[in-house]
């Protein structure tokens, strides 16, 4: 089995669902061909088994004289045994290739979705609800992969039906015609059920994605909902949508149960027709007893490939529905892409945002205080080029003129909603496994997160649950901050990195952050009165434009608006004494 995840999942073809499936099949054609070949051996060994048994019956003693061809009986019996052995071996190998093809297709699709989502960034959630993205990852990938598991059985089933038809035609042309006409008729009848089933599956899939979105939004805003007493409103909304999903699921199940019933009934009628025709032919003396046994065996065997063909058709329909949803996600254009001819590089240092007037000097710790506060996140995304319309520069070079990979490697944005995943504490801080224990512990120390080690058994090897649910909000935030600090980027942009911690912890982090980032460009979007005294420069931004810059103490003394915003006290007096600035040439500057 090939190593998973794949080192290169390849590029999907998103021009149509069918092309998407064909492209995926072409990317793993070797195991697909091998699986189909072994699956064909598996079914053909069963298809010819009735013929061997029939010949053995005819070679055995007959009723009048009790004599038979013992040598022929032995040969045919040994052939039956050999076919049974081949069937058993091929069944094992076919299943292994089936699992390989399923896993490879599923992981390939999920990796393609993951890489595209990482490249597209917020463009995905701006166009599609989060629940739709989660539903695509959770259900569409596995459903699409089902088509690659069933393909080898479908190919084998077609080959088996053809071989059986040829064998029956050699025994009896009229009975062979029953198969040649009956099998397509059975398939046509069953496929008629698949079209309305496909429509109901598509509706059910759409409603499930909407329900997931409602659930995700509700959970994320649960604290706010409780604060305003809105739980019942959203509960009623979720209940109503879940009933729509349930009703759609019942409709899907109704058609699926009808399909399952027809898979038994219709092939069963075909088998009964073959047995009836064979019995009449034997009574007329047109076929021998052994040939009658063979005909019955063919009839019984045909139910298996027919069911597989219908199963294949059903899974292809599901795969097309899944592929259509995946294409919707994969077609979302990336919000940030390399411009044609991009080859520039930056000497680094100063980060500047001309749109707001914010300048973060090289090697200094700069705080950005925004009124309104939500402007801070927008500004931070411009400084890290998460908005391709940004005019921000890095070392005097426009960020949008730099390769995206270079910007991501040198300028790191850490927003206030960083996520944790299940794994060890070491993996949370150092997911790329490039730091030793001392460096990981140092990052935890700066983020004041060493106490997290005491909460789990095993120290750095201790396990953190999915999304860090076993930790408090402040612990999760500090662990995420340690992960950022361990990367030690050339330029770091932090958005409210201490919003979920207590005052004492916040003060310790502020002092340690200043020392840890000495000599590197760092921007902190915050209005915390415990963090601001520790920074070198403060940019006071109102309504998207810088109105003043300087040291925190100087701004408190000279700018009433800044003082009120930071202290949250309209009656707060200016400080009687102003500490001397760390660099005498940097004073408060008023901006128009």
C-alpha positions as CSV (number, residue, x, y, z in Angstrom):
1,X,0.0,0.0,0.0
2,X,1.4,3.4,-0.9
3,X,2.4,5.7,1.9
4,X,-0.3,8.0,3.2
5,X,-0.7,11.0,3.3
6,X,0.7,11.5,-0.2
7,X,3.7,13.6,-0.7
8,X,2.0,15.2,-3.8
9,X,-1.7,14.8,-4.1
10,X,-1.7,16.3,-7.6
11,X,-3.9,18.9,-9.2
12,X,-7.6,18.1,-9.5
13,X,-9.6,18.8,-12.6
14,X,-12.5,21.0,-11.5
15,X,-14.1,21.5,-14.9
16,X,-16.8,19.0,-14.2
17,X,-17.7,16.2,-11.6
18,X,-17.0,13.5,-14.2
19,X,-13.6,15.0,-15.1
20,X,-12.8,15.3,-11.4
21,X,-13.4,11.6,-10.9
22,X,-11.5,10.6,-14.1
23,X,-8.5,12.8,-13.1
24,X,-8.4,11.2,-9.7
25,X,-8.5,7.7,-11.3
26,X,-5.7,8.6,-13.7
27,X,-3.5,9.7,-10.7
28,X,-3.8,6.2,-9.2
29,X,-4.2,4.1,-12.4
30,X,-1.7,1.4,-11.4
31,X,-3.6,0.1,-8.3
32,X,-6.9,0.7,-10.1
33,X,-5.8,-1.6,-13.0
34,X,-4.3,-4.2,-10.7
35,X,-7.4,-4.3,-8.5
36,X,-9.7,-4.6,-11.6
37,X,-7.5,-7.4,-13.0
38,X,-7.5,-9.4,-9.7
39,X,-11.2,-8.6,-9.2
40,X,-11.9,-10.1,-12.7
41,X,-10.0,-13.2,-11.8
42,X,-12.0,-13.4,-8.6
43,X,-15.4,-13.3,-10.3
44,X,-14.4,-15.3,-13.4
45,X,-13.2,-18.2,-11.3
46,X,-16.7,-18.2,-9.8
47,X,-18.4,-17.8,-13.2
48,X,-16.8,-20.9,-14.7
49,X,-17.2,-23.0,-11.5
50,X,-20.8,-24.1,-12.5
51,X,-19.5,-25.3,-15.9
52,X,-16.8,-27.4,-14.1
53,X,-19.3,-28.8,-11.7
54,X,-21.7,-29.7,-14.6
55,X,-18.9,-31.5,-16.5
56,X,-18.1,-33.4,-13.3
57,X,-21.7,-34.4,-12.9
58,X,-21.9,-35.6,-16.5
59,X,-18.6,-37.6,-16.0
60,X,-19.9,-39.4,-13.0
61,X,-22.0,-42.6,-12.9
62,X,-25.2,-42.4,-14.7
63,X,-28.5,-44.1,-13.7
64,X,-28.7,-47.0,-16.2
65,X,-25.4,-48.7,-15.8
66,X,-23.8,-47.0,-12.8
67,X,-20.6,-46.5,-14.8
68,X,-18.8,-43.2,-15.6
69,X,-15.5,-41.8,-16.6
70,X,-13.5,-41.9,-13.3
71,X,-10.5,-40.1,-14.8
72,X,-12.7,-37.3,-16.2
73,X,-14.5,-37.0,-12.9
74,X,-11.2,-36.7,-11.0
75,X,-9.9,-34.1,-13.5
76,X,-13.0,-32.0,-13.2
77,X,-13.1,-32.4,-9.4
78,X,-9.5,-31.2,-9.2
79,X,-10.4,-28.2,-11.4
80,X,-13.3,-27.3,-9.1
81,X,-10.8,-27.4,-6.1
82,X,-8.3,-25.3,-8.0
83,X,-11.0,-22.7,-8.9
84,X,-12.0,-22.6,-5.2
85,X,-8.4,-21.9,-4.2
86,X,-8.0,-19.2,-6.9
87,X,-11.3,-17.6,-5.7
88,X,-10.1,-17.5,-2.1
89,X,-6.7,-16.0,-3.0
90,X,-8.2,-13.4,-5.4
91,X,-10.9,-12.4,-2.9
92,X,-8.1,-11.5,-0.4
93,X,-6.0,-9.6,-2.9
94,X,-9.0,-7.9,-4.4
95,X,-10.1,-6.6,-1.0
96,X,-6.6,-5.3,-0.3
97,X,-6.5,-3.4,-3.5
98,X,-10.1,-2.1,-2.9
99,X,-9.0,-0.7,0.5
100,X,-5.9,0.8,-1.1
101,X,-7.8,2.5,-3.8
102,X,-10.4,3.8,-1.3
103,X,-7.8,5.2,1.1
104,X,-5.7,6.7,-1.7
105,X,-8.6,8.5,-3.3
106,X,-10.0,9.7,0.0
107,X,-6.7,11.0,1.3
108,X,-5.8,12.5,-2.1
109,X,-9.1,14.4,-2.1
110,X,-8.8,15.6,1.5
111,X,-5.2,16.7,0.9
112,X,-6.3,18.6,-2.2
113,X,-9.1,20.3,-0.2
114,X,-6.7,21.0,2.7
115,X,-4.0,22.6,0.5
116,X,-6.5,24.6,-1.5
117,X,-8.2,25.8,1.7
118,X,-4.8,26.9,3.1
119,X,-4.0,28.8,-0.1
120,X,-7.4,30.4,-0.4
121,X,-7.6,31.3,3.2
122,X,-10.6,33.3,4.3
123,X,-11.9,33.4,0.7
124,X,-13.3,30.0,1.3
125,X,-15.4,30.9,4.4
126,X,-16.3,34.2,2.8
127,X,-18.0,32.3,-0.1
128,X,-19.1,29.1,1.7
129,X,-20.5,28.6,5.2
130,X,-18.1,26.9,7.6
131,X,-20.5,24.0,8.0
132,X,-20.4,23.4,4.2
133,X,-16.6,23.2,4.3
134,X,-16.7,20.8,7.3
135,X,-19.3,18.7,5.6
136,X,-17.2,18.4,2.4
137,X,-14.2,17.2,4.4
138,X,-16.2,14.9,6.6
139,X,-18.5,13.2,4.1
140,X,-17.8,14.1,0.5
141,X,-14.2,12.7,0.4
142,X,-15.2,9.3,1.7
143,X,-18.2,9.2,-0.6
144,X,-16.1,10.1,-3.6
145,X,-13.6,7.4,-2.6
146,X,-16.4,4.7,-2.6
147,X,-16.4,4.9,-6.4
148,X,-12.8,3.8,-6.5
149,X,-13.4,0.8,-4.3
150,X,-16.4,-0.4,-6.3
151,X,-14.9,0.1,-9.8
152,X,-12.8,-3.0,-9.7
153,X,-15.9,-5.0,-8.8
154,X,-17.9,-3.3,-11.5
155,X,-15.3,-4.2,-14.2
156,X,-15.2,-7.8,-12.9
157,X,-19.0,-8.0,-12.9
158,X,-19.2,-6.9,-16.6
159,X,-16.6,-9.5,-17.6
160,X,-18.4,-12.2,-15.6
161,X,-21.8,-11.5,-17.1
162,X,-20.2,-11.7,-20.6
163,X,-18.5,-15.0,-19.9
164,X,-21.6,-16.5,-18.4
165,X,-23.7,-15.4,-21.4
166,X,-21.2,-17.1,-23.7
167,X,-21.2,-20.3,-21.7
168,X,-25.0,-20.4,-21.6
169,X,-25.2,-19.7,-25.3
170,X,-22.9,-22.7,-25.9
171,X,-25.4,-24.8,-23.9
172,X,-28.6,-23.4,-25.2
173,X,-29.2,-20.4,-27.5
174,X,-32.7,-19.6,-26.2
175,X,-31.6,-19.6,-22.6
176,X,-28.5,-17.6,-23.5
177,X,-30.7,-15.0,-25.1
178,X,-32.6,-14.8,-21.8
179,X,-29.4,-13.6,-20.2
180,X,-28.4,-11.3,-23.0
181,X,-31.8,-9.6,-22.9
182,X,-32.6,-9.9,-19.3
183,X,-29.4,-8.5,-17.8
184,X,-29.7,-5.1,-19.7
185,X,-33.4,-5.0,-18.8
186,X,-32.6,-5.6,-15.1
187,X,-30.0,-2.8,-15.2
188,X,-32.2,-0.4,-17.0
189,X,-35.0,-0.9,-14.5
190,X,-32.7,-0.4,-11.5
191,X,-31.1,2.6,-13.0
192,X,-34.5,4.3,-13.3
193,X,-34.6,4.4,-9.5
194,X,-31.2,6.0,-9.2
195,X,-32.1,9.3,-10.8
196,X,-34.7,10.4,-8.2
197,X,-32.5,8.9,-5.6
198,X,-29.7,11.2,-6.8
199,X,-31.9,14.3,-6.5
200,X,-32.9,13.4,-3.0
201,X,-29.3,12.7,-2.0
202,X,-28.3,16.1,-3.4
203,X,-31.0,17.9,-1.4
204,X,-30.1,15.9,1.8
205,X,-26.5,16.8,1.3
206,X,-27.3,20.5,1.0
207,X,-29.5,20.6,4.0
208,X,-26.9,18.7,6.1
209,X,-24.3,21.3,5.2
210,X,-26.7,24.1,6.3
211,X,-27.4,22.3,9.5
212,X,-23.7,21.9,10.3
213,X,-23.3,25.7,9.6
214,X,-26.0,26.6,12.1
215,X,-24.5,24.2,14.7
216,X,-21.0,25.6,14.2
217,X,-22.2,29.3,14.4
218,X,-24.3,28.5,17.5
219,X,-21.4,26.8,19.4
220,X,-19.0,29.6,18.5
221,X,-21.4,32.2,19.8
222,X,-22.8,30.2,22.8
223,X,-21.4,32.5,25.4
224,X,-22.9,35.6,23.8
225,X,-26.2,33.8,23.3
226,X,-26.4,33.0,26.9
227,X,-25.6,36.6,27.8
228,X,-28.5,37.9,25.8
229,X,-30.9,35.0,26.5
230,X,-30.9,33.9,22.8
231,X,-30.4,30.2,23.4
232,X,-34.1,29.3,22.7
233,X,-34.2,31.3,19.5
234,X,-31.2,29.4,18.0
235,X,-32.4,26.1,19.5
236,X,-35.7,26.5,17.7
237,X,-33.9,27.4,14.5
238,X,-31.6,24.4,14.8
239,X,-34.6,22.1,15.6
240,X,-36.5,23.3,12.5
241,X,-33.5,22.8,10.2
242,X,-32.8,19.4,11.7
243,X,-36.4,18.3,11.0
244,X,-35.9,19.3,7.4
245,X,-32.7,17.2,7.3
246,X,-34.6,14.3,8.9
247,X,-37.4,14.5,6.4
248,X,-35.0,14.7,3.5
249,X,-33.1,11.7,5.0
250,X,-36.4,9.7,5.2
251,X,-37.1,10.4,1.5
252,X,-33.5,9.3,0.6
253,X,-34.0,6.1,2.8
254,X,-37.4,5.4,1.1
255,X,-35.7,5.3,-2.4
256,X,-32.7,3.5,-1.1
257,X,-34.9,0.8,0.5
258,X,-36.8,0.5,-2.8
259,X,-33.5,0.1,-4.6
260,X,-32.4,-2.6,-2.2
261,X,-35.7,-4.5,-2.6
262,X,-35.4,-4.3,-6.4
263,X,-31.9,-5.6,-6.3
264,X,-33.3,-8.7,-4.7
265,X,-36.5,-9.0,-6.6
266,X,-35.5,-8.2,-10.2
267,X,-32.4,-10.4,-10.4
268,X,-34.4,-13.1,-8.5
269,X,-37.0,-13.1,-11.3
270,X,-34.2,-13.4,-13.9
271,X,-32.8,-16.4,-12.0
272,X,-36.2,-18.0,-11.7
273,X,-36.7,-17.6,-15.5
274,X,-33.3,-19.2,-16.2
275,X,-34.1,-22.2,-13.9
276,X,-37.5,-22.6,-15.4
277,X,-36.2,-22.5,-19.0
278,X,-33.4,-24.9,-18.0
279,X,-35.7,-27.4,-16.4
280,X,-38.0,-27.4,-19.5
281,X,-35.0,-27.9,-21.8
282,X,-33.8,-30.8,-19.7
283,X,-37.3,-32.4,-19.8
284,X,-37.2,-32.1,-23.6
285,X,-33.8,-33.7,-23.6
286,X,-32.1,-30.6,-25.1
287,X,-29.6,-30.4,-22.2
288,X,-28.0,-33.0,-19.9
289,X,-28.3,-33.2,-16.2
290,X,-24.8,-31.7,-15.8
291,X,-25.8,-28.8,-18.0
292,X,-28.9,-28.3,-16.0
293,X,-26.8,-28.1,-12.8
294,X,-24.5,-25.6,-14.6
295,X,-27.4,-23.5,-15.7
296,X,-28.7,-23.4,-12.2
297,X,-25.2,-22.4,-11.0
298,X,-25.0,-19.7,-13.6
299,X,-28.4,-18.3,-12.5
300,X,-27.5,-18.3,-8.8
301,X,-24.1,-16.7,-9.6
302,X,-25.6,-13.9,-11.7
303,X,-27.3,-12.4,-8.7
304,X,-23.8,-11.4,-7.3
305,X,-22.5,-9.4,-10.3
306,X,-25.9,-7.9,-10.9
307,X,-26.0,-6.6,-7.3
308,X,-22.5,-5.3,-7.7
309,X,-23.3,-3.4,-10.9
310,X,-26.3,-1.8,-9.2
311,X,-24.1,-1.0,-6.2
312,X,-21.6,0.6,-8.5
313,X,-24.2,2.7,-10.2
314,X,-25.5,3.9,-6.8
315,X,-22.0,4.8,-5.6
316,X,-21.1,6.5,-8.8
317,X,-24.2,8.7,-8.4
318,X,-23.1,9.5,-4.8
319,X,-19.6,10.2,-6.0
320,X,-20.8,12.6,-8.6
321,X,-22.9,14.5,-6.0
322,X,-19.8,14.6,-3.7
323,X,-17.5,15.7,-6.6
324,X,-19.9,18.5,-7.5
325,X,-19.8,19.8,-3.9
326,X,-16.0,19.5,-3.7
327,X,-15.6,21.4,-7.0
328,X,-17.7,24.2,-5.5
329,X,-15.1,24.4,-2.7
330,X,-12.0,23.9,-5.0
331,X,-13.2,26.6,-7.4
332,X,-13.0,29.3,-4.8
333,X,-10.1,31.5,-5.9
334,X,-7.3,32.1,-3.5
335,X,-7.4,35.5,-1.8
336,X,-3.7,35.9,-2.2
337,X,-1.7,34.7,-5.2
338,X,1.7,35.4,-6.8
339,X,1.5,38.1,-9.4
340,X,2.9,37.4,-12.9
341,X,6.6,37.8,-13.0
342,X,6.9,38.0,-9.2
343,X,10.6,37.6,-8.4
344,X,11.3,40.5,-6.0
345,X,12.8,40.1,-2.5
346,X,12.8,42.3,0.5
347,X,15.7,43.3,2.8
348,X,13.2,43.1,5.6
349,X,13.0,45.4,8.6
350,X,10.3,48.0,8.7
351,X,6.6,47.1,8.1
352,X,4.5,50.0,6.8
353,X,0.8,50.3,6.0
354,X,0.2,53.4,3.8
355,X,-3.5,53.0,4.0
356,X,-3.6,53.7,7.8
357,X,-0.2,55.4,8.2
358,X,1.1,52.7,10.6
359,X,4.8,52.1,10.6
360,X,6.5,49.4,12.6
361,X,10.2,50.2,12.7
362,X,12.8,47.5,12.1
363,X,13.8,45.7,15.3
364,X,11.3,47.5,17.5
365,X,8.2,46.5,19.4
366,X,5.3,48.6,18.1
367,X,1.8,48.6,19.5
368,X,-1.2,49.6,17.4
369,X,-4.2,50.9,19.3
370,X,-7.4,51.0,17.1
371,X,-10.7,52.8,17.7
372,X,-12.9,51.0,16.8
373,X,-11.1,47.8,18.1
374,X,-12.3,45.7,15.2
375,X,-10.1,47.7,12.8
376,X,-7.0,46.1,14.4
377,X,-7.7,42.7,12.8
378,X,-8.1,44.3,9.4
379,X,-5.0,46.3,9.7
380,X,-3.0,43.2,10.9
381,X,-4.1,41.2,7.9
382,X,-2.9,43.9,5.6
383,X,0.5,44.0,7.3
384,X,0.8,40.2,6.7
385,X,-0.6,40.3,3.2
386,X,-3.8,38.3,3.9
387,X,-5.5,40.9,1.7
388,X,-4.1,41.0,-1.8
389,X,-5.3,44.6,-2.3
390,X,-2.9,45.6,0.5
391,X,-0.4,48.5,-0.1
392,X,1.7,47.5,2.8
393,X,5.5,47.3,2.4
394,X,8.2,45.3,4.1
395,X,11.6,46.9,4.0
396,X,10.3,49.3,1.4
397,X,9.1,46.6,-1.0
398,X,5.4,46.2,-1.5
399,X,4.2,42.9,0.0
400,X,2.1,42.2,-3.0
401,X,5.2,42.2,-5.2
402,X,6.8,39.5,-3.1
403,X,6.2,35.7,-3.6
404,X,3.5,34.6,-1.2
405,X,5.8,31.8,0.1
406,X,8.4,34.4,1.1
407,X,5.9,36.6,2.9
408,X,4.6,33.6,4.8
409,X,8.1,32.6,5.8
410,X,9.2,36.0,7.0
411,X,6.1,37.8,8.2
412,X,3.9,35.8,10.6
413,X,0.3,36.8,11.6
414,X,-1.1,35.4,14.9
415,X,-4.8,36.3,15.3
416,X,-6.7,36.0,18.5
417,X,-8.6,32.9,17.5
418,X,-5.7,30.5,16.9
419,X,-6.7,26.9,16.9
420,X,-5.2,23.9,18.7
421,X,-5.5,20.3,17.5
422,X,-5.3,17.0,19.4
423,X,-1.8,15.9,20.1
424,X,1.0,16.4,22.5
425,X,2.1,19.8,24.0
426,X,5.3,19.5,22.0
427,X,3.2,19.2,18.8
428,X,1.1,22.2,19.7
429,X,4.2,24.4,20.1
430,X,6.4,22.8,17.5
431,X,4.2,21.1,14.9
432,X,7.1,21.0,12.4
433,X,9.4,19.3,14.9
434,X,12.4,21.5,14.2
435,X,13.1,22.6,17.8
436,X,14.7,20.8,20.7
437,X,13.2,20.6,24.2
438,X,15.1,23.6,25.5
439,X,13.7,25.8,22.7
440,X,10.1,24.6,23.2
441,X,10.4,25.2,26.9
442,X,11.8,28.6,26.3
443,X,8.8,29.5,24.1
444,X,6.4,28.2,26.8
445,X,8.3,30.4,29.4
446,X,7.9,33.6,27.4
447,X,4.2,32.8,26.9
448,X,3.9,32.1,30.6
449,X,2.5,28.6,29.7
450,X,4.7,26.4,31.7
451,X,1.8,25.7,34.0
452,X,0.1,23.8,31.2
453,X,2.8,21.1,31.6
454,X,1.5,20.4,35.1
455,X,-2.0,19.7,33.8
456,X,-1.1,16.7,31.7
457,X,0.8,13.6,32.4
458,X,4.1,13.3,30.5
459,X,5.3,16.9,30.3
460,X,5.9,17.9,26.7
461,X,4.6,14.4,25.6
462,X,1.4,15.0,27.5
463,X,-1.8,15.0,25.3
464,X,-4.0,17.9,24.6
465,X,-7.5,17.1,23.5
466,X,-9.1,18.3,20.2
467,X,-9.3,22.1,20.1
468,X,-7.7,22.2,23.5
469,X,-11.0,21.5,25.2
470,X,-9.2,20.2,28.3
471,X,-7.6,23.7,28.8
472,X,-9.0,27.0,29.8
473,X,-9.3,29.8,27.3
474,X,-6.3,31.6,28.7
475,X,-4.2,28.4,28.6
476,X,-5.2,27.8,25.0
477,X,-4.2,31.4,24.1
478,X,-0.8,31.1,25.8
479,X,-0.1,27.8,24.2
480,X,-0.9,29.3,20.8
481,X,1.3,32.3,21.6
482,X,4.2,29.9,22.5
483,X,3.7,28.2,19.1
484,X,4.2,31.6,17.4
485,X,7.2,32.6,19.4
486,X,8.9,29.2,18.7
487,X,8.8,30.1,15.0
488,X,10.8,33.2,15.8
489,X,9.8,35.0,12.5
490,X,11.6,38.0,11.1
491,X,8.5,40.1,11.5
492,X,5.6,39.1,13.9
493,X,2.1,40.6,13.9
494,X,0.1,39.7,17.0
495,X,-3.6,40.5,17.5
496,X,-4.8,40.8,21.1
497,X,-2.3,38.0,22.3
498,X,-3.3,38.4,26.0
499,X,-7.0,39.1,25.8
500,X,-8.0,35.9,27.7
501,X,-5.5,36.0,30.6
502,X,-5.5,37.6,34.0
503,X,-3.7,40.9,34.7
504,X,-0.7,39.3,36.5
505,X,-0.1,36.9,33.7
506,X,-0.6,39.6,31.1
507,X,2.1,41.8,32.7
508,X,4.6,38.9,32.8
509,X,4.0,38.0,29.2
510,X,4.4,41.7,28.1
511,X,7.8,42.0,29.8
512,X,9.0,38.6,28.5
513,X,7.8,39.3,25.0
514,X,9.8,42.5,24.8
515,X,13.0,40.7,25.8
516,X,12.3,37.7,23.6
517,X,11.7,39.8,20.5
518,X,14.5,42.2,21.0
519,X,16.0,43.2,17.6
520,X,13.1,41.8,15.6
521,X,10.2,43.7,14.1
522,X,7.1,43.1,16.2
523,X,3.6,44.6,16.0
524,X,1.0,44.1,18.7
525,X,-2.5,45.1,18.1
526,X,-3.8,45.8,21.7
527,X,-5.3,48.4,24.0
528,X,-4.1,46.7,27.2
529,X,-2.7,49.2,29.7
530,X,-0.4,46.4,31.0
531,X,1.1,45.7,27.6
532,X,1.4,49.2,26.2
533,X,4.1,50.4,28.8
534,X,6.4,47.7,27.6
535,X,6.5,48.6,23.9
536,X,8.9,50.9,22.1
537,X,6.3,52.8,20.0
538,X,2.5,53.2,20.0
539,X,0.5,54.0,16.9
540,X,-2.9,55.6,17.9
541,X,-5.4,54.8,15.1
542,X,-8.9,56.3,14.9
543,X,-11.3,55.5,12.1
544,X,-8.6,53.7,10.1
545,X,-5.9,56.5,10.2
546,X,-3.0,57.1,12.5
547,X,-3.7,60.3,14.6
548,X,-0.7,60.2,16.9
549,X,2.5,58.1,17.5
550,X,4.9,58.0,20.5
551,X,5.4,56.3,23.7
552,X,2.5,55.1,25.8
553,X,3.2,57.4,28.7
554,X,3.6,60.4,26.4
555,X,0.3,59.7,24.7
556,X,-1.5,59.4,28.0
557,X,-0.2,62.8,29.0
558,X,-0.9,64.6,25.7
559,X,-3.9,62.9,24.0
560,X,-7.2,62.9,25.9
561,X,-8.8,60.7,23.4
562,X,-6.1,58.1,23.7
563,X,-6.2,58.3,27.5
564,X,-9.9,57.8,27.7
565,X,-9.8,54.9,25.2
566,X,-7.0,53.0,26.9
567,X,-8.1,53.6,30.5
568,X,-11.8,53.4,29.8
569,X,-12.3,56.3,32.1
570,X,-13.5,59.6,30.8
571,X,-12.6,61.3,34.0
572,X,-9.0,60.0,34.1
573,X,-6.5,62.8,34.6
574,X,-3.3,63.1,32.8
575,X,-0.4,61.6,34.7
576,X,1.5,64.2,36.9
577,X,4.8,62.9,35.8
578,X,5.9,61.4,32.5
579,X,8.7,58.9,32.4
580,X,11.6,59.9,30.2
581,X,11.5,58.3,26.8
582,X,13.9,55.3,26.1
583,X,15.2,57.1,23.1
584,X,15.4,60.9,23.4
585,X,14.8,61.5,19.7
586,X,11.4,59.8,19.7
587,X,8.5,62.0,20.9
588,X,4.8,62.2,20.4
589,X,3.9,63.1,16.8
590,X,0.5,64.4,15.9
591,X,-0.9,63.2,12.6
592,X,-3.5,65.1,10.6
